C-alpha cells in the first residue's frame, strides 16, 4: 500500500515534532518552510563574524525532547551538548538590589532572605510549594493532553489527583495579585510576575496558574552548545533521517480544499502538492485572515487585535560590557512594573523605562569571552507590526532607553552601530504572517484564556494545527507538545 501523505507547513518546533511523529508512524511527510533554515523562532543572526541566537535562548522541560527523540529511536544526548545552567537568572533593579535564582530551592531561599528578609524567604517557600502543586495538577491533564474544556479538565484532574488539586490550580486571582500573598517586597513580585511575559501576557491579567513556571525552572534550565538554533537543526536532521522531505525557502500560497476537507497545497510558483492531511504550524490568524486561501478561513476563529500577546524589539549585539558581572540570563527592572503593561496593552507603546532582558551568550559554566561577547537584548512591545511601521529613529530611541536602564543598574555596553542588528514587531510580522508580530499567539488574559486557543483539530477536516498559537500554548517545549498532539490526532483520525 502507498503510505499516506502528510504536508507540514512550517518547520518550527511544533511542525518538526509533528513531522517526526508522523514519519516514524509510516506517513510520507513533506515539510515546507518559507525561511532559509528550520526552527521558526529558534534562529540565529549574523553580527559581524559571530552567530547570535535571535529568538529563544534557554531550554526547559528537557524531558519533552528526550522523549521525542527516544520514541523515534534516537537519543537527544547524542545530537546535542546540553549543560545545566547553575544560575536560572540574574536580576537587578535600577533603584537597588541584585538577586540570583538557582535550580536549588535551599540556595535560592538563602539568597532571598539576604535580599528581602526572613518573611519573604518563608513566602518564597510557600510560593514554590504552590507552584509544584499546580504543575502536578496540570502537567498531564492539560499540557500534555488534547485541548480540554473547563469541565473535561476538572474530570481529568479529579481522576488523577486529590480534589484539593483543583483549588491549587485555580486561575484566579491574577498572577500579580496572587504574588502579593507571598511577597511583601515589590521587587520579588516583579521578578516572579515576569512569568506572565513568558507567554506574552500581562501579570495584571494573566491567571495565577502561571506560577507553575517556577517549578519548571527549578527542574533545570539548559544551555545548548552552539545556541538554541542547534536544537532546531537536530530536530530537522532527525526528521530527515526518518524520511521527511524538507523544503526550505518554499512559500505556500494556499491550502487546497476538496469535498470539504484539506487536500493539499499550492505553492507560490503554482506547484500543486496533493496530500491526505495538512498540518499547519504557524500563527492561526494567518488562516483566519485568508493568507492561505479563502476556503480555509473558517478553519479557526479570528483573533481580535487587542487579544494578541506581546511582541518584542530585539538587538543582536557584538560588543563589550563593564560595571556589572553578567551571567547567561539577566533581567533588569525599573521601579513601576504594572505601568509597563498598561503602556503596552492599553496605550500600544513601548515604555520609556522598560524591563530589559539580556542574554550574554558567551557566559555560563562553559562560556569563553575571547574579547567581545555576543548579546541579545530584548524589550517587550505591542503586537502592532502589521499596522505600525518602526522608523530607524524610533528603534534607535527605544534602544537608547533600554541601554539607559542597564546603566542605571550598573551595566555599560559598548558596541559599534554596525555590530547591532535589530528586529521590530514589523519584522516579526513579516517572518510570521498573521501574527502582527506577536511571538506567543493570543494573550493569556482572563481565567478562560487557556481554553480559547485552538486545539490540534481545526474546524476543517484534514487540517491540523500546531505551534505556539494553539493548545497547550507558547514556548519551545509547549510548541513541541502541540506538534505531538497534532500527530496523535492525525493517527487517531486516519491512522
N, C-alpha and C positions, 0 to 999 in steps of 0.2 A: 504494500500500500504506500502511496505517496504521503510523506509527512505533511501534516497541517502546517500552514504558513502564517506566521505572525510578523507583522510590521511594528516596530517600536520607533516612535517619533521622539527623538531626544535622547542623548547619551549622558544625562545627568545620573546621579546616584540611583534614583528610582528606576529610570529606564534601564540602566545597566543591571540592576538587581533583577528586574522583571525578565530581561533577556536571558540572563544566566539561568534562572529557574526554568524558563520555557525551553531553552536549548537542551538542558540536561534531561528534560522530560520528553524529548523526542520531537519537538517542534523545529521546523526550519525557520530561523529568525533572521530578518533583515532589519538592521538598525540604521536610522537616517538622522544624522546630526548636522545642523547648519553651520556650526563652528568648525574651526580647523583642528580642534583637539577634543577628546571626550572629557566629561567631567561636569559640564554645566557651570555652576558657581564655583566649583573646585578648579581654579585656573591660575595661571601664573602670568606675570607681566615682566617683560624685559626692561630693566632700568640700567642704562649704560651696558655693562657686561655681565650683569647679575640677573638671576631669575628670582622674582619676589612673588610669594603667594598673594594673590589679589582678592581672594574670597575667604572661605573658611580656613582657620588656622589651627584648629585643635580637633582631635579625635576623641570622642567619648563613646560610651556604650560599645566598647571594642568587641564584646561577645556577639553582637549582631553580625559583624563582618566575619568573625571566626566561624560562625555557624553557616553563613552564606557560602564561604569557601569550602568548609567541610562537607556540606551537602552536595557540592559539585566535585568532590573527590580531591580537593586540594587543601593546602594549609596556608593561612594568612602569613604566618611567620616565615614561610619560605619565600614569600614575594616582597615583603616589606620589613624594614627595620623600624620597630616601634620602641620608644623609650618613654617610660612614665616620667612626667614632669614632677620634680619634688615639691614644686610650688604650684598651686592651682592658679593663682593670680596675685599680683602685687597691686595694691590700691593706695592712692594718695589723694589728699584734699587740698585745695588752694587755701583754705582757711585753717589748715593744720592737721597733721597726722598722716602716718603711713602704716599700712596693715597688710601682712601676707596671710593668705589662707592656704592650708596644706591638706593633702589627702590623708590626714591623720587627725582624728577628732580631738584627741587629748592636746596635741600641739597647737591646733587652732584655738582651742579653748583658752590655753595659757596666753596666747598672743592677744586674744580679745580681752582677757582680764587685765593685762598690762595696758591695753589700749583704752578701754572704756570702763573698767571696774568689774567687781565680782557679780553685781546684779545682772549686768548684760551678759557676762560669761555664763551664768545659770540660764538666762534666757536663750542663749545660743544652744545649750544642751537640749532644752525643750523644743527649740525650733528644729534641730536636726532629728530629734525623735519623731516629731510630727511629719517631717519630710520623708522619713523612712516608712512610716505607716501609709502615707499617701502613695508612695511608689509601690509598696506591696499590693495595695488595693487595685492599682490601675495598670501595672506593667503587663499582665497577661490578659486582663479583662477589657482593656481599652487600647493600649499602644500596639500590642502585637495581634490584636483580633480585628475581624471585619468591623466596619463602621457600625456602632450601636446607636440606638435612640435612648433617651433617658430611662425608659422602662427596661429595655433589654440590658442596659448597663447595670442597673440595680440588680436584675436577676443574675447576671454573671458574677457580680461581687458577692451576693449572698450565697451562691452555690460554692464559691471557693474560699470565702473568708467569713469571719465573725461579723455580725451586724454592726458592731462598733466601727468597722472599716468604712461604712457609709458616712459616718459622722466625720471621720478623719479626712475623707476625700471630698468633703463638701466644697463647692466653688466659692461660696460667699463667707466672709466679706471679700472685697477686692484685695489684691496682694498687698497694696500699701497699708490698708487698714489692718490686715492680719499681722503684718510685721510689727505694728505698734504694740501688739500683745506680747511680743518677745523682747523688744529692744527699746530702751529709752533714749539712747544715743542716736541722733538723727543720721549720723554718718553710717551706722550699721544698717539702718533702714534703707539708705541709698544703695549700699553695697548689695544687699540681698534683693532689693526691688529691681535691680538690673536684670534679674532673671526674666522679667517680662519682655525685655528687649531681645532676648534670645529667640523669641517667637514674633518679633516685630511689633510689640504692643506696649501700651502704657500701663505701668503698675497701678495707676489710679482707676483703671477699668478692667484689667486682666484678672481672672479668677485666682483665688488663693491656692488652688491646686498646683500652680506652677512652683510652689515651694519644693515639689519633688525633684527639681533640678539640682538642689543642694545634695540630695542623696546620690544622684547620677555622678556628680563631680567627685564626690567622696570615693566612689568606686574606681576612679582613676581618670586622669587627663593625659592623653598620649601625644607625643611629638612624632611625626612621621619624617624619617630621614629623607632629606631632599625636598620636603614640602608636601602639603596635602594633595597637590595635583598628581603626586606619585600614587596615591590611593586610587584615583580615577584611572590612571594608566594600568594599574594592576588589575582592576575590575574589568577593564576593556580587554586586556590580554587574556584573562581567564575566559571571558565570553567568546573570544575568537578561537581559543583552543577547543571550546565546546561546539564550534561551528557557526557562531554568529557572523553574519556578513555585514561588517561595519563600513558605512559610507560617510566620510566627513565632507565638509563644505557642500552639503546637499540640502537644499531647501524644499520643504513640502508646501505646495500651494493649496492642496485641497484633500480632504478625506472624502473618498467616494462612498456613496450610499446606493445600495441595490436591494430592492424588495424589503425595505425597512430596516436594513442593518448595514453596518460598516463593511465595505467590501474591498478596501484597498486605498491607494493614494495616487494623486497626480503630482509629479514633481514640477519645479519651476521651468524646466526645459520641455515640459509636455509629456515626459515619460509616464506611462501608467503602470503601476505595480499592483496586481490583484493580491488579496490576502483573505484568509479565513477570519482573522481578528486583527484589530489595530489597538495598540497601547499608546496612549498619548502621554508623554512625560514633559509637560510644560505647564505654564500658568493656565488654569482652566478658563480664564476670561478671554484667552485667545480664541477658544472655541465659541464662547458665548457672544463675542463681538464679530463673528463671521470671518475671522482671519484664516480659517481653514475650510471655508466654503459655507454657503447659506444653509445647506441641508443638515449640518451638524450643530447649528446654533442652539437647537433645542436640547442638545445632549446634557447641558448643565445650566444651572441658574446663573444669570449675570451677577457680578459683584458690584454693588454701588461704590463709586469712587471714595466716598467718605468712610467706607469699611475696609479700605486697603491697609495692609500692615506697613511698617516702616520701610523706607528706602535708606540710602546712605550716600555720603560723599566719602570717597577713599582716596588716599595718596600712597602710592608705592614709591619708596624713597631709598636712595643710596646716599648715606651721609654719616655724620659723627654725632655723638651725644656726650654731654658733660653735665655735672652737677647733681645727678640723680642716678643711683645704681639700678639699672633696668633689669628685670627678669624677662622671661619669654613673653608672658602675657601681663599687660599693665593697663590699669584703668585710672583715669584722672578725673576727679569730680570737682564741680563748683558747689556753692552752698545751697541753692534753691532747686532741688531736683524736680518737684512737681511742676514748677513753671516751665521746665524744658518740654514737657509733654503737652501742655496747653498751647505752647508756641507752635509745636509741630502739628498736632492734630486739629487744633481749632483755628489758629492763625495761618497755618500752612507755610510756615517759615522755619529756618534753622536758627536756633538760639545764638545770640552773640557770645554767650558763655556756655558752650556745650560740654557735655561729658565727652571725653576723648578716650578711645581705645587705641593702644599702641602695641603691636606685636613686633618684638625685637627678635627677628627670626634666626639670628646668629647667637642668641643667648640660650641658656639651658644647660643641662648636665653634660652634653657633648658639644656645646657650642664653641665656636672659634671666631674671633672678630677679624683678625688679619687686616687691621686698619679700619676702613669704613665698614658700616654694617647695613644690613637690609632691614627695612622697617615698613610696616603697614600701619598707617594712621587712618582712623575712621571716626566720623561723627554721624549721628542719626539725622535723617531728613524726611520730609513728607514725600509720599509716592505720587508726585505730580509730573513725572518725567515725560508724559505724553501731552501735557498742556503748558508747562513752563520750560523755557529754554535757559540753560545756565550759561551766562556770559563768562568770558575769561576774568573780567573784573570781579564778578560775584564769587567765582570759585576761589580766586586769589584772596579776596576779603575773608571768606569763610576759613580758608587755610590759615590766614594770619590770626584769626580769632582762636582757632584751635591751638596754634603754637603759643599764643599768649596764656592759655590755660595751663599748658605744660610748664611755661616759665614761672607762673605763679605757684606751681607745685615743686619748683626747683630744678626742672629739666630744661636744658637748652639743646636744640637740634641745629646742626649746621650742615647745609647741603646747597648745591647749585640748582637753580630752577630746571636746568636740563636733566637733572637726576631726580626729578619728582614727576610722576605720572599720575594724573587724576582720573577718577571715574565718577560721574554725576548720575543723579536719577534718570536723566535723559539717556545717558549711555546705557544704564541698566535696562531701561525700557527697550532700547534698540537690540540688546542682547537677548532679552526675554519678552517677546511681543505679548501685548495684552496686559502686562503687569503694571504699567505706569511707573515702573522702576521699583515696585515692591519686591523685596527679597524674600518674603515669607508668605505670599498669598494674601489671605484675609487676616485682619487683626483679630486677636483673641480677646475681644471685649465683650463682657457680659457673661452671665452664668451659662447661657446656652450656646456660646460661640463654638465650643468643641464639637457640637452636633450639627453645625451648619456647613461644615466642609463636605464636598462631595466624597463619596466612597469610591471603591475600586470600580464598580459598575456604573457607567454613565446611563443616562436615560435612553440612549440609542443602543440597540442590541449590537454586539460585536465590537463596541468601542469601550475600552477600559482606560482607567486613569491612574497615574502615579505622579509623584513629585511632592514638593513642599506645600502646594496649594490644596492638596487632598488629605484625607484621613491617613495616618494619625497626626500629620502636621509638619511644620518646617524643621530644618536642621538635617545634616547629612545622615545621621542614623535613622531619623524618622522617615526621611525620603526613601532610604533603602528598604525600610519595612513596608512602605507604601508599594514599592515595586514588587516585593514578595507577595503582598496581599493581592495585587493585580494579577500576578501569575497564578496564584491559587484560585482566584475567581474564574480565570480562563479555563483552568484544568477541571474545575467543578462543572462549568457550563458546557464545554465541548470535548474535554478530555484528551 
